Amino acid sequence: MSIVAAKNYGMGIVELAEIDEPVRALCAKAANAREGEVEEILAKLREALKEHARFVRLMAGQTLTRMNREHPASRDAA
């Protein structure tokens, strides 16, 4: 199931469905690929996963920064 939501992460409005769709599409393509196509598809999938991970790290960092700004006492409780 794809997450469909729009949020502003300091990079403009990002529709989260657009972020995970390339990974989903490449997984489906790899599952149905012929033997000679698999390596190329998996290489593209690795790149899509790296991009997805970069986005998630950025989103998490921005969320933590915002939380620390909005709720400074919560970081002392941890």
PDB file with one MODEL, atoms N, CA, C and O in Angstrom:
MODEL        1
ATOM      1  N   MET A   1       0.841  -1.166   0.000  1.00  0.00           N
ATOM      2  CA  MET A   1       0.000   0.000   0.000  1.00  0.00           C
ATOM      3  C   MET A   1       0.892   1.236   0.000  1.00  0.00           C
ATOM      4  O   MET A   1       1.850   1.311   0.769  1.00  0.00           O
ATOM      5  N   SER A   2       0.591   2.174  -0.831  1.00  0.00           N
ATOM      6  CA  SER A   2       1.377   3.385  -0.959  1.00  0.00           C
ATOM      7  C   SER A   2       0.846   4.458  -0.002  1.00  0.00           C
ATOM      8  O   SER A   2      -0.362   4.607   0.179  1.00  0.00           O
ATOM      9  N   ILE A   3       1.757   5.183   0.591  1.00  0.00           N
ATOM     10  CA  ILE A   3       1.359   6.274   1.468  1.00  0.00           C
ATOM     11  C   ILE A   3       1.018   7.460   0.581  1.00  0.00           C
ATOM     12  O   ILE A   3       1.846   7.896  -0.220  1.00  0.00           O
ATOM     13  N   VAL A   4      -0.183   7.981   0.714  1.00  0.00           N
ATOM     14  CA  VAL A   4      -0.570   9.146  -0.076  1.00  0.00           C
ATOM     15  C   VAL A   4      -0.824  10.285   0.888  1.00  0.00           C
ATOM     16  O   VAL A   4      -1.847  10.323   1.573  1.00  0.00           O
ATOM     17  N   ALA A   5       0.103  11.198   0.934  1.00  0.00           N
ATOM     18  CA  ALA A   5      -0.020  12.368   1.786  1.00  0.00           C
ATOM     19  C   ALA A   5       0.898  13.437   1.227  1.00  0.00           C
ATOM     20  O   ALA A   5       1.913  13.128   0.603  1.00  0.00           O
ATOM     21  N   ALA A   6       0.551  14.664   1.445  1.00  0.00           N
ATOM     22  CA  ALA A   6       1.410  15.758   1.005  1.00  0.00           C
ATOM     23  C   ALA A   6       1.893  16.493   2.239  1.00  0.00           C
ATOM     24  O   ALA A   6       1.096  16.825   3.118  1.00  0.00           O
ATOM     25  N   LYS A   7       3.171  16.747   2.313  1.00  0.00           N
ATOM     26  CA  LYS A   7       3.749  17.447   3.448  1.00  0.00           C
ATOM     27  C   LYS A   7       4.826  18.386   2.940  1.00  0.00           C
ATOM     28  O   LYS A   7       5.376  18.201   1.854  1.00  0.00           O
ATOM     29  N   ASN A   8       5.114  19.389   3.739  1.00  0.00           N
ATOM     30  CA  ASN A   8       6.186  20.311   3.421  1.00  0.00           C
ATOM     31  C   ASN A   8       7.373  19.938   4.298  1.00  0.00           C
ATOM     32  O   ASN A   8       7.301  20.073   5.519  1.00  0.00           O
ATOM     33  N   TYR A   9       8.451  19.478   3.702  1.00  0.00           N
ATOM     34  CA  TYR A   9       9.646  19.071   4.421  1.00  0.00           C
ATOM     35  C   TYR A   9      10.800  20.034   4.161  1.00  0.00           C
ATOM     36  O   TYR A   9      11.957  19.616   4.139  1.00  0.00           O
ATOM     37  N   GLY A  10      10.505  21.302   3.967  1.00  0.00           N
ATOM     38  CA  GLY A  10      11.556  22.256   3.720  1.00  0.00           C
ATOM     39  C   GLY A  10      12.111  22.170   2.308  1.00  0.00           C
ATOM     40  O   GLY A  10      12.988  22.949   1.936  1.00  0.00           O
ATOM     41  N   MET A  11      11.612  21.234   1.526  1.00  0.00           N
ATOM     42  CA  MET A  11      12.054  21.069   0.146  1.00  0.00           C
ATOM     43  C   MET A  11      10.878  21.383  -0.768  1.00  0.00           C
ATOM     44  O   MET A  11      10.918  21.080  -1.960  1.00  0.00           O
ATOM     45  N   GLY A  12       9.847  21.981  -0.224  1.00  0.00           N
ATOM     46  CA  GLY A  12       8.620  22.175  -0.969  1.00  0.00           C
ATOM     47  C   GLY A  12       7.667  21.044  -0.620  1.00  0.00           C
ATOM     48  O   GLY A  12       7.990  20.181   0.196  1.00  0.00           O
ATOM     49  N   ILE A  13       6.524  21.051  -1.224  1.00  0.00           N
ATOM     50  CA  ILE A  13       5.535  20.013  -0.962  1.00  0.00           C
ATOM     51  C   ILE A  13       5.986  18.726  -1.639  1.00  0.00           C
ATOM     52  O   ILE A  13       6.314  18.721  -2.826  1.00  0.00           O
ATOM     53  N   VAL A  14       5.999  17.653  -0.889  1.00  0.00           N
ATOM     54  CA  VAL A  14       6.417  16.354  -1.398  1.00  0.00           C
ATOM     55  C   VAL A  14       5.260  15.387  -1.215  1.00  0.00           C
ATOM     56  O   VAL A  14       4.751  15.223  -0.106  1.00  0.00           O
ATOM     57  N   GLU A  15       4.855  14.761  -2.275  1.00  0.00           N
ATOM     58  CA  GLU A  15       3.843  13.727  -2.153  1.00  0.00           C
ATOM     59  C   GLU A  15       4.558  12.415  -1.910  1.00  0.00           C
ATOM     60  O   GLU A  15       5.328  11.943  -2.746  1.00  0.00           O
ATOM     61  N   LEU A  16       4.289  11.830  -0.744  1.00  0.00           N
ATOM     62  CA  LEU A  16       5.043  10.649  -0.338  1.00  0.00           C
ATOM     63  C   LEU A  16       4.842   9.468  -1.272  1.00  0.00           C
ATOM     64  O   LEU A  16       5.732   8.625  -1.386  1.00  0.00           O
ATOM     65  N   ALA A  17       3.718   9.383  -1.933  1.00  0.00           N
ATOM     66  CA  ALA A  17       3.491   8.288  -2.880  1.00  0.00           C
ATOM     67  C   ALA A  17       4.513   8.350  -4.008  1.00  0.00           C
ATOM     68  O   ALA A  17       4.915   7.314  -4.537  1.00  0.00           O
ATOM     69  N   GLU A  18       4.933   9.542  -4.376  1.00  0.00           N
ATOM     70  CA  GLU A  18       5.920   9.686  -5.442  1.00  0.00           C
ATOM     71  C   GLU A  18       7.290   9.176  -5.013  1.00  0.00           C
ATOM     72  O   GLU A  18       8.089   8.778  -5.860  1.00  0.00           O
ATOM     73  N   ILE A  19       7.569   9.181  -3.739  1.00  0.00           N
ATOM     74  CA  ILE A  19       8.871   8.760  -3.237  1.00  0.00           C
ATOM     75  C   ILE A  19       9.013   7.238  -3.275  1.00  0.00           C
ATOM     76  O   ILE A  19      10.073   6.729  -3.639  1.00  0.00           O
ATOM     77  N   ASP A  20       7.975   6.518  -2.909  1.00  0.00           N
ATOM     78  CA  ASP A  20       8.106   5.060  -2.855  1.00  0.00           C
ATOM     79  C   ASP A  20       7.681   4.356  -4.134  1.00  0.00           C
ATOM     80  O   ASP A  20       7.917   3.157  -4.276  1.00  0.00           O
ATOM     81  N   GLU A  21       7.071   5.058  -5.052  1.00  0.00           N
ATOM     82  CA  GLU A  21       6.580   4.416  -6.271  1.00  0.00           C
ATOM     83  C   GLU A  21       7.684   3.810  -7.144  1.00  0.00           C
ATOM     84  O   GLU A  21       7.504   2.699  -7.645  1.00  0.00           O
ATOM     85  N   PRO A  22       8.818   4.491  -7.348  1.00  0.00           N
ATOM     86  CA  PRO A  22       9.877   3.862  -8.166  1.00  0.00           C
ATOM     87  C   PRO A  22      10.365   2.536  -7.572  1.00  0.00           C
ATOM     88  O   PRO A  22      10.649   1.595  -8.312  1.00  0.00           O
ATOM     89  N   VAL A  23      10.462   2.461  -6.263  1.00  0.00           N
ATOM     90  CA  VAL A  23      10.901   1.220  -5.619  1.00  0.00           C
ATOM     91  C   VAL A  23       9.871   0.123  -5.869  1.00  0.00           C
ATOM     92  O   VAL A  23      10.232  -1.000  -6.221  1.00  0.00           O
ATOM     93  N   ARG A  24       8.611   0.437  -5.692  1.00  0.00           N
ATOM     94  CA  ARG A  24       7.547  -0.550  -5.912  1.00  0.00           C
ATOM     95  C   ARG A  24       7.534  -1.028  -7.371  1.00  0.00           C
ATOM     96  O   ARG A  24       7.401  -2.221  -7.642  1.00  0.00           O
ATOM     97  N   ALA A  25       7.671  -0.093  -8.288  1.00  0.00           N
ATOM     98  CA  ALA A  25       7.632  -0.446  -9.711  1.00  0.00           C
ATOM     99  C   ALA A  25       8.812  -1.340 -10.088  1.00  0.00           C
ATOM    100  O   ALA A  25       8.652  -2.307 -10.832  1.00  0.00           O
ATOM    101  N   LEU A  26       9.995  -1.014  -9.571  1.00  0.00           N
ATOM    102  CA  LEU A  26      11.171  -1.821  -9.886  1.00  0.00           C
ATOM    103  C   LEU A  26      11.099  -3.197  -9.233  1.00  0.00           C
ATOM    104  O   LEU A  26      11.573  -4.174  -9.814  1.00  0.00           O
ATOM    105  N   CYS A  27      10.521  -3.297  -8.046  1.00  0.00           N
ATOM    106  CA  CYS A  27      10.333  -4.614  -7.413  1.00  0.00           C
ATOM    107  C   CYS A  27       9.421  -5.482  -8.272  1.00  0.00           C
ATOM    108  O   CYS A  27       9.699  -6.662  -8.491  1.00  0.00           O
ATOM    109  N   ALA A  28       8.340  -4.896  -8.752  1.00  0.00           N
ATOM    110  CA  ALA A  28       7.410  -5.648  -9.604  1.00  0.00           C
ATOM    111  C   ALA A  28       8.092  -6.057 -10.905  1.00  0.00           C
ATOM    112  O   ALA A  28       7.914  -7.175 -11.390  1.00  0.00           O
ATOM    113  N   LYS A  29       8.873  -5.137 -11.458  1.00  0.00           N
ATOM    114  CA  LYS A  29       9.579  -5.438 -12.709  1.00  0.00           C
ATOM    115  C   LYS A  29      10.602  -6.555 -12.491  1.00  0.00           C
ATOM    116  O   LYS A  29      10.738  -7.441 -13.334  1.00  0.00           O
ATOM    117  N   ALA A  30      11.316  -6.517 -11.373  1.00  0.00           N
ATOM    118  CA  ALA A  30      12.311  -7.553 -11.072  1.00  0.00           C
ATOM    119  C   ALA A  30      11.643  -8.914 -10.874  1.00  0.00           C
ATOM    120  O   ALA A  30      12.174  -9.942 -11.295  1.00  0.00           O
ATOM    121  N   ALA A  31      10.483  -8.908 -10.234  1.00  0.00           N
ATOM    122  CA  ALA A  31       9.781 -10.176  -9.985  1.00  0.00           C
ATOM    123  C   ALA A  31       9.337 -10.839 -11.276  1.00  0.00           C
ATOM    124  O   ALA A  31       9.217 -12.063 -11.337  1.00  0.00           O
ATOM    125  N   ASN A  32       9.093 -10.044 -12.305  1.00  0.00           N
ATOM    126  CA  ASN A  32       8.610 -10.578 -13.579  1.00  0.00           C
ATOM    127  C   ASN A  32       9.664 -10.576 -14.680  1.00  0.00           C
ATOM    128  O   ASN A  32       9.357 -10.861 -15.837  1.00  0.00           O
ATOM    129  N   ALA A  33      10.899 -10.257 -14.324  1.00  0.00           N
ATOM    130  CA  ALA A  33      11.958 -10.111 -15.324  1.00  0.00           C
ATOM    131  C   ALA A  33      12.458 -11.453 -15.831  1.00  0.00           C
ATOM    132  O   ALA A  33      12.392 -12.475 -15.148  1.00  0.00           O
ATOM    133  N   ARG A  34      12.949 -11.406 -17.024  1.00  0.00           N
ATOM    134  CA  ARG A  34      13.642 -12.567 -17.594  1.00  0.00           C
ATOM    135  C   ARG A  34      15.070 -12.563 -17.063  1.00  0.00           C
ATOM    136  O   ARG A  34      15.573 -11.543 -16.593  1.00  0.00           O
ATOM    137  N   GLU A  35      15.701 -13.711 -17.147  1.00  0.00           N
ATOM    138  CA  GLU A  35      17.030 -13.880 -16.564  1.00  0.00           C
ATOM    139  C   GLU A  35      18.020 -12.806 -17.013  1.00  0.00           C
ATOM    140  O   GLU A  35      18.775 -12.293 -16.187  1.00  0.00           O
ATOM    141  N   GLY A  36      18.037 -12.464 -18.262  1.00  0.00           N
ATOM    142  CA  GLY A  36      18.989 -11.486 -18.774  1.00  0.00           C
ATOM    143  C   GLY A  36      18.710 -10.050 -18.347  1.00  0.00           C
ATOM    144  O   GLY A  36      19.578  -9.189 -18.491  1.00  0.00           O
ATOM    145  N   GLU A  37      17.539  -9.779 -17.833  1.00  0.00           N
ATOM    146  CA  GLU A  37      17.149  -8.417 -17.434  1.00  0.00           C
ATOM    147  C   GLU A  37      17.365  -8.149 -15.948  1.00  0.00           C
ATOM    148  O   GLU A  37      17.365  -6.994 -15.523  1.00  0.00           O
ATOM    149  N   VAL A  38      17.545  -9.180 -15.172  1.00  0.00           N
ATOM    150  CA  VAL A  38      17.538  -9.048 -13.710  1.00  0.00           C
ATOM    151  C   VAL A  38      18.636  -8.126 -13.196  1.00  0.00           C
ATOM    152  O   VAL A  38      18.359  -7.247 -12.380  1.00  0.00           O
ATOM    153  N   GLU A  39      19.855  -8.301 -13.643  1.00  0.00           N
ATOM    154  CA  GLU A  39      20.972  -7.501 -13.122  1.00  0.00           C
ATOM    155  C   GLU A  39      20.747  -6.008 -13.328  1.00  0.00           C
ATOM    156  O   GLU A  39      20.972  -5.217 -12.412  1.00  0.00           O
ATOM    157  N   GLU A  40      20.313  -5.621 -14.500  1.00  0.00           N
ATOM    158  CA  GLU A  40      20.076  -4.204 -14.792  1.00  0.00           C
ATOM    159  C   GLU A  40      18.962  -3.647 -13.912  1.00  0.00           C
ATOM    160  O   GLU A  40      19.075  -2.538 -13.391  1.00  0.00           O
ATOM    161  N   ILE A  41      17.903  -4.405 -13.750  1.00  0.00           N
ATOM    162  CA  ILE A  41      16.777  -3.959 -12.920  1.00  0.00           C
ATOM    163  C   ILE A  41      17.211  -3.845 -11.459  1.00  0.00           C
ATOM    164  O   ILE A  41      16.856  -2.883 -10.777  1.00  0.00           O
ATOM    165  N   LEU A  42      17.974  -4.820 -10.983  1.00  0.00           N
ATOM    166  CA  LEU A  42      18.437  -4.761  -9.598  1.00  0.00           C
ATOM    167  C   LEU A  42      19.372  -3.584  -9.355  1.00  0.00           C
ATOM    168  O   LEU A  42      19.357  -2.999  -8.272  1.00  0.00           O
ATOM    169  N   ALA A  43      20.180  -3.233 -10.342  1.00  0.00           N
ATOM    170  CA  ALA A  43      21.050  -2.056 -10.217  1.00  0.00           C
ATOM    171  C   ALA A  43      20.198  -0.791 -10.077  1.00  0.00           C
ATOM    172  O   ALA A  43      20.484   0.071  -9.247  1.00  0.00           O
ATOM    173  N   LYS A  44      19.155  -0.693 -10.893  1.00  0.00           N
ATOM    174  CA  LYS A  44      18.250   0.454 -10.800  1.00  0.00           C
ATOM    175  C   LYS A  44      17.515   0.459  -9.459  1.00  0.00           C
ATOM    176  O   LYS A  44      17.290   1.516  -8.871  1.00  0.00           O
ATOM    177  N   LEU A  45      17.148  -0.721  -8.987  1.00  0.00           N
ATOM    178  CA  LEU A  45      16.459  -0.833  -7.702  1.00  0.00           C
ATOM    179  C   LEU A  45      17.375  -0.384  -6.565  1.00  0.00           C
ATOM    180  O   LEU A  45      16.932   0.317  -5.656  1.00  0.00           O
ATOM    181  N   ARG A  46      18.650  -0.783  -6.609  1.00  0.00           N
ATOM    182  CA  ARG A  46      19.596  -0.338  -5.583  1.00  0.00           C
ATOM    183  C   ARG A  46      19.689   1.183  -5.551  1.00  0.00           C
ATOM    184  O   ARG A  46      19.700   1.783  -4.476  1.00  0.00           O
ATOM    185  N   GLU A  47      19.755   1.805  -6.719  1.00  0.00           N
ATOM    186  CA  GLU A  47      19.826   3.273  -6.777  1.00  0.00           C
ATOM    187  C   GLU A  47      18.547   3.910  -6.238  1.00  0.00           C
ATOM    188  O   GLU A  47      18.604   4.907  -5.519  1.00  0.00           O
ATOM    189  N   ALA A  48      17.401   3.341  -6.581  1.00  0.00           N
ATOM    190  CA  ALA A  48      16.128   3.868  -6.081  1.00  0.00           C
ATOM    191  C   ALA A  48      16.050   3.731  -4.564  1.00  0.00           C
ATOM    192  O   ALA A  48      15.539   4.624  -3.888  1.00  0.00           O
ATOM    193  N   LEU A  49      16.549   2.626  -4.027  1.00  0.00           N
ATOM    194  CA  LEU A  49      16.555   2.434  -2.575  1.00  0.00           C
ATOM    195  C   LEU A  49      17.492   3.422  -1.885  1.00  0.00           C
ATOM    196  O   LEU A  49      17.181   3.926  -0.806  1.00  0.00           O
ATOM    197  N   LYS A  50      18.637   3.698  -2.505  1.00  0.00           N
ATOM    198  CA  LYS A  50      19.555   4.699  -1.942  1.00  0.00           C
ATOM    199  C   LYS A  50      18.887   6.071  -1.900  1.00  0.00           C
ATOM    200  O   LYS A  50      18.990   6.786  -0.903  1.00  0.00           O
ATOM    201  N   GLU A  51      18.211   6.431  -2.969  1.00  0.00           N
ATOM    202  CA  GLU A  51      17.522   7.716  -3.025  1.00  0.00           C
ATOM    203  C   GLU A  51      16.414   7.772  -1.978  1.00  0.00           C
ATOM    204  O   GLU A  51      16.239   8.788  -1.305  1.00  0.00           O
ATOM    205  N   HIS A  52      15.678   6.693  -1.845  1.00  0.00           N
ATOM    206  CA  HIS A  52      14.609   6.620  -0.849  1.00  0.00           C
ATOM    207  C   HIS A  52      15.197   6.774   0.557  1.00  0.00           C
ATOM    208  O   HIS A  52      14.643   7.505   1.378  1.00  0.00           O
ATOM    209  N   ALA A  53      16.304   6.099   0.838  1.00  0.00           N
ATOM    210  CA  ALA A  53      16.944   6.190   2.151  1.00  0.00           C
ATOM    211  C   ALA A  53      17.434   7.613   2.424  1.00  0.00           C
ATOM    212  O   ALA A  53      17.305   8.104   3.546  1.00  0.00           O
ATOM    213  N   ARG A  54      17.997   8.282   1.410  1.00  0.00           N
ATOM    214  CA  ARG A  54      18.432   9.677   1.576  1.00  0.00           C
ATOM    215  C   ARG A  54      17.250  10.555   1.953  1.00  0.00           C
ATOM    216  O   ARG A  54      17.358  11.396   2.846  1.00  0.00           O
ATOM    217  N   PHE A  55      16.128  10.363   1.280  1.00  0.00           N
ATOM    218  CA  PHE A  55      14.934  11.147   1.576  1.00  0.00           C
ATOM    219  C   PHE A  55      14.447  10.881   3.000  1.00  0.00           C
ATOM    220  O   PHE A  55      14.101  11.817   3.720  1.00  0.00           O
ATOM    221  N   VAL A  56      14.419   9.623   3.408  1.00  0.00           N
ATOM    222  CA  VAL A  56      13.934   9.282   4.749  1.00  0.00           C
ATOM    223  C   VAL A  56      14.853   9.881   5.812  1.00  0.00           C
ATOM    224  O   VAL A  56      14.375  10.398   6.822  1.00  0.00           O
ATOM    225  N   ARG A  57      16.178   9.816   5.593  1.00  0.00           N
ATOM    226  CA  ARG A  57      17.111  10.428   6.554  1.00  0.00           C
ATOM    227  C   ARG A  57      16.887  11.927   6.651  1.00  0.00           C
ATOM    228  O   ARG A  57      16.875  12.485   7.748  1.00  0.00           O
ATOM    229  N   LEU A  58      16.708  12.582   5.514  1.00  0.00           N
ATOM    230  CA  LEU A  58      16.461  14.020   5.506  1.00  0.00           C
ATOM    231  C   LEU A  58      15.162  14.339   6.237  1.00  0.00           C
ATOM    232  O   LEU A  58      15.119  15.257   7.056  1.00  0.00           O
ATOM    233  N   MET A  59      14.122  13.598   5.951  1.00  0.00           N
ATOM    234  CA  MET A  59      12.829  13.816   6.584  1.00  0.00           C
ATOM    235  C   MET A  59      12.930  13.607   8.101  1.00  0.00           C
ATOM    236  O   MET A  59      12.385  14.398   8.871  1.00  0.00           O
ATOM    237  N   ALA A  60      13.622  12.550   8.530  1.00  0.00           N
ATOM    238  CA  ALA A  60      13.776  12.279   9.956  1.00  0.00           C
ATOM    239  C   ALA A  60      14.576  13.388  10.639  1.00  0.00           C
ATOM    240  O   ALA A  60      14.215  13.833  11.728  1.00  0.00           O
ATOM    241  N   GLY A  61      15.649  13.829  10.007  1.00  0.00           N
ATOM    242  CA  GLY A  61      16.456  14.912  10.566  1.00  0.00           C
ATOM    243  C   GLY A  61      15.670  16.192  10.719  1.00  0.00           C
ATOM    244  O   GLY A  61      15.767  16.866  11.745  1.00  0.00           O
ATOM    245  N   GLN A  62      14.894  16.532   9.712  1.00  0.00           N
ATOM    246  CA  GLN A  62      14.086  17.744   9.781  1.00  0.00           C
ATOM    247  C   GLN A  62      12.992  17.615  10.836  1.00  0.00           C
ATOM    248  O   GLN A  62      12.673  18.589  11.518  1.00  0.00           O
ATOM    249  N   THR A  63      12.421  16.431  10.975  1.00  0.00           N
ATOM    250  CA  THR A  63      11.396  16.217  11.985  1.00  0.00           C
ATOM    251  C   THR A  63      11.989  16.353  13.384  1.00  0.00           C
ATOM    252  O   THR A  63      11.398  17.002  14.246  1.00  0.00           O
ATOM    253  N   LEU A  64      13.151  15.746  13.614  1.00  0.00           N
ATOM    254  CA  LEU A  64      13.793  15.854  14.922  1.00  0.00           C
ATOM    255  C   LEU A  64      14.180  17.289  15.243  1.00  0.00           C
ATOM    256  O   LEU A  64      14.020  17.738  16.378  1.00  0.00           O
ATOM    257  N   THR A  65      14.685  18.005  14.255  1.00  0.00           N
ATOM    258  CA  THR A  65      15.041  19.409  14.454  1.00  0.00           C
ATOM    259  C   THR A  65      13.807  20.226  14.823  1.00  0.00           C
ATOM    260  O   THR A  65      13.841  21.040  15.746  1.00  0.00           O
ATOM    261  N   ARG A  66      12.722  20.001  14.093  1.00  0.00           N
ATOM    262  CA  ARG A  66      11.476  20.724  14.378  1.00  0.00           C
ATOM    263  C   ARG A  66      10.954  20.371  15.769  1.00  0.00           C
ATOM    264  O   ARG A  66      10.506  21.248  16.507  1.00  0.00           O
ATOM    265  N   MET A  67      11.011  19.086  16.127  1.00  0.00           N
ATOM    266  CA  MET A  67      10.529  18.664  17.448  1.00  0.00           C
ATOM    267  C   MET A  67      11.353  19.307  18.557  1.00  0.00           C
ATOM    268  O   MET A  67      10.801  19.732  19.572  1.00  0.00           O
ATOM    269  N   ASN A  68      12.663  19.380  18.372  1.00  0.00           N
ATOM    270  CA  ASN A  68      13.519  20.011  19.379  1.00  0.00           C
ATOM    271  C   ASN A  68      13.221  21.498  19.511  1.00  0.00           C
ATOM    272  O   ASN A  68      13.279  22.052  20.609  1.00  0.00           O
ATOM    273  N   ARG A  69      12.900  22.145  18.394  1.00  0.00           N
ATOM    274  CA  ARG A  69      12.549  23.562  18.431  1.00  0.00           C
ATOM    275  C   ARG A  69      11.215  23.780  19.124  1.00  0.00           C
ATOM    276  O   ARG A  69      11.073  24.681  19.952  1.00  0.00           O
ATOM    277  N   GLU A  70      10.233  22.945  18.779  1.00  0.00           N
ATOM    278  CA  GLU A  70       8.882  23.121  19.305  1.00  0.00           C
ATOM    279  C   GLU A  70       8.732  22.617  20.735  1.00  0.00           C
ATOM    280  O   GLU A  70       7.920  23.150  21.491  1.00  0.00           O
ATOM    281  N   HIS A  71       9.497  21.604  21.116  1.00  0.00           N
ATOM    282  CA  HIS A  71       9.372  20.978  22.431  1.00  0.00           C
ATOM    283  C   HIS A  71      10.762  20.751  23.029  1.00  0.00           C
ATOM    284  O   HIS A  71      11.192  19.605  23.155  1.00  0.00           O
ATOM    285  N   PRO A  72      11.472  21.820  23.399  1.00  0.00           N
ATOM    286  CA  PRO A  72      12.849  21.649  23.885  1.00  0.00           C
ATOM    287  C   PRO A  72      12.952  20.785  25.137  1.00  0.00           C
ATOM    288  O   PRO A  72      13.977  20.134  25.338  1.00  0.00           O
ATOM    289  N   ALA A  73      11.935  20.756  25.978  1.00  0.00           N
ATOM    290  CA  ALA A  73      12.001  19.956  27.213  1.00  0.00           C
ATOM    291  C   ALA A  73      11.961  18.470  26.922  1.00  0.00           C
ATOM    292  O   ALA A  73      12.472  17.681  27.717  1.00  0.00           O
ATOM    293  N   SER A  74      11.366  18.059  25.800  1.00  0.00           N
ATOM    294  CA  SER A  74      11.242  16.634  25.492  1.00  0.00           C
ATOM    295  C   SER A  74      12.598  15.984  25.248  1.00  0.00           C
ATOM    296  O   SER A  74      12.751  14.790  25.505  1.00  0.00           O
ATOM    297  N   ARG A  75      13.579  16.724  24.763  1.00  0.00           N
ATOM    298  CA  ARG A  75      14.894  16.127  24.534  1.00  0.00           C
ATOM    299  C   ARG A  75      15.631  15.874  25.841  1.00  0.00           C
ATOM    300  O   ARG A  75      16.488  14.993  25.909  1.00  0.00           O
ATOM    301  N   ASP A  76      15.299  16.649  26.896  1.00  0.00           N
ATOM    302  CA  ASP A  76      15.933  16.444  28.200  1.00  0.00           C
ATOM    303  C   ASP A  76      15.357  15.231  28.925  1.00  0.00           C
ATOM    304  O   ASP A  76      16.017  14.651  29.787  1.00  0.00           O
ATOM    305  N   ALA A  77      14.133  14.848  28.580  1.00  0.00           N
ATOM    306  CA  ALA A  77      13.476  13.712  29.227  1.00  0.00           C
ATOM    307  C   ALA A  77      14.034  12.383  28.764  1.00  0.00           C
ATOM    308  O   ALA A  77      13.892  11.376  29.457  1.00  0.00           O
ATOM    309  N   ALA A  78      14.657  12.365  27.618  1.00  0.00           N
ATOM    310  CA  ALA A  78      15.153  11.097  27.036  1.00  0.00           C
ATOM    311  C   ALA A  78      16.411  10.618  27.671  1.00  0.00           C
ATOM    312  O   ALA A  78      16.939   9.575  27.287  1.00  0.00           O
TER     313      ALA A  78
ENDMDL
END
